[in-house]
Amino acid sequence: MPNPDLNIPIDRESEEPIYRQLIRQIRAQIDSGALATGSRLPASRELADALAISRISVVNAYAELRASGYLSAHAGRGTFVAGSADTLAPMANGAQVRALGAATTSIPAPVLDKSLRELMNMARKPGIINFGPGAPPLDFVPVMQIRDAINHAIERDGAKVFGYEDPEGYAPLRASVRDYVSAFGIHCSAENVLITGGTQQALDLVMQSVLGEHDVMATEDPTYIGVLDLARTRRMRILPVPHDKEGIRLDILENYLLDHQVRLIYVMPTFHNPTGTVMPLHRRRQLLALAHQYRVPILEDGVYHELRYEGDPLPPLMALDEHHNVIHASGFTKNLIPGLRIGYIIAHGSIYERLARIKATADISTPGLNQRAIQLLLEHGTLARQLERNNQELRRRRDAAIAAAERHLPPSVRWTVPQGGLYLWLELPREGPNAAELYLSAVQMGVAYAMGTVFHANGGGTYHLRINFGAFKSDQIEEGFRRLGRAWRDLSRNYADYEKALLL
Ligand SMILES: Cc1ncc(COP(=O)(O)O)c(C=O)c1O
């Protein structure tokens, strides 16, 4: 039987959207124990009728509660209470749980729960312009040069190419990375370079080496979804720190550093994913000073650093750091070849030693052939030439995206023009459908995107969406935005009528 005690007063005058009121109240009832684990919730239609609200509000609320692990859905049986904030990601002890209070997230389920995953899978159909994934453009991949590099490596090194490589990386590549990052102002020796399986593994290794289970990592809010997934899988806790046009809010970060046992600060100072923000120099310096003062290491993700098509480059945090308090992670994925899975970490001292041990345990070694191919592409200047050409084209695609957004989206949609990277972060007007509500119509219209909520550890981003314009040619960008605009207008019209009808 559905739980009969579900008492949810809805305030129609409130500025808080109805579905968020539902989320807040259902969460509170689960956390207080009023709704016990395992109890069944009314079907969305039943609850919508009982509360005289739109069914879409209930569907959205249930979806978000499922995404954050509060509810679970069983096909044909209904929606059930799965757990509370305490049971979702338990801290080492109860005091810490209470101390972290509202600021700490329950850490979202890996990316999305089943129903949202299914939604996203719908976007895989042929003919859909899917702006959702964070992949770099495949038409940029220098296929012939890669083939030549691979052939060259095999001819030169023979069977050695297929042996186990040194766990810390192929020595010539470590030296090439040292030279490569020196152009950004990061000066280190090849012994400070650890080669990894992409940036994702670099982030995972750093998190594992610094954080234990239930330890807390502060991140920008919103942040890179892959890090939220890692935290979930490794049972670590995320402390989301609000983010503004200049990056992580240091006033709030400092309060958190005072109140909580933060063990690591993860940031993307240049072309932040998903918002595209660049942290200005003064904030970089302040962040370094703050982290040093509280003795908390910084994990800097530089994977978009080189994808700049406008403005002057800024030094990565590691280039400004005088205390070896920054660990730098990046890769040759977004800027060259995602599929060869070559990334790197630059770190010093005991942390480097620890990282090297964890890396060897994780996968013994990164494939030697791929490392040699990347090393040759660096040595031959292929990456430098690619970057120059790719960034010019990315700028054209960015301009096409902005022009198309201006042409096809309602004037009240807002964005900041990115100076680099692959993404446009759009904010929809509050009076229309939110990003989740728009998603189905958009897919039906033949376009998809990443919903803003998935980048937030603790709710938020409901009206935001991330568009990866970088992966598409200008004509597809134009067509994708045309479809998106049509989906928004169609839905807004129905949405207004539907909401009106329910209020009558
Ligand atoms: C900020 C950020 N870091 C890391 C990664 C992972 O990149 P890689 O393909 O190098 O593992 C991504 C991929 O989307 C990303 O956006």
The ligand as an SDF file (V2000), in Angstrom:
LIG
                    3D

 16 16  0  0  0  0  0  0  0  0999 V2000
   36.9820   18.5890  -15.8270 C   0  0  0  0  0  0  0  0  0  0  0  0
   37.2930   17.2360  -16.3770 C   0  0  0  0  0  0  0  0  0  0  0  0
   38.2850   16.5260  -15.8230 N   0  0  0  0  0  0  0  0  0  0  0  0
   38.5880   15.3080  -16.2770 C   0  0  0  0  0  0  0  0  0  0  0  0
   37.8970   14.7350  -17.3200 C   0  0  0  0  0  0  0  0  0  0  0  0
   38.2810   13.3540  -17.7710 C   0  0  0  0  0  0  0  0  0  0  0  0
   39.0540   13.4580  -18.9320 O   0  0  0  0  0  0  0  0  0  0  0  0
   39.9030   12.2800  -19.5310 P   0  0  0  0  0  0  0  0  0  0  0  0
   39.2540   11.9040  -20.8130 O   0  0  0  0  0  0  0  0  0  0  0  0
   41.2670   12.8670  -19.7200 O   0  0  0  0  0  0  0  0  0  0  0  0
   39.9380   11.1570  -18.5560 O   0  0  0  0  0  0  0  0  0  0  0  0
   36.8500   15.4430  -17.9160 C   0  0  0  0  0  0  0  0  0  0  0  0
   36.0600   14.8400  -18.9970 C   0  0  0  0  0  0  0  0  0  0  0  0
   34.9740   15.2850  -19.3290 O   0  0  0  0  0  0  0  0  0  0  0  0
   36.5500   16.7300  -17.4290 C   0  0  0  0  0  0  0  0  0  0  0  0
   35.5700   17.4550  -17.9640 O   0  0  0  0  0  0  0  0  0  0  0  0
  1  2  1  0
  2  3  1  0
  2 15  2  0
  3  4  2  0
  4  5  1  0
  5  6  1  0
  5 12  2  0
  6  7  1  0
  7  8  1  0
  8  9  2  0
  8 10  1  0
  8 11  1  0
 12 13  1  0
 12 15  1  0
 13 14  2  0
 15 16  1  0
M  END
$$$$
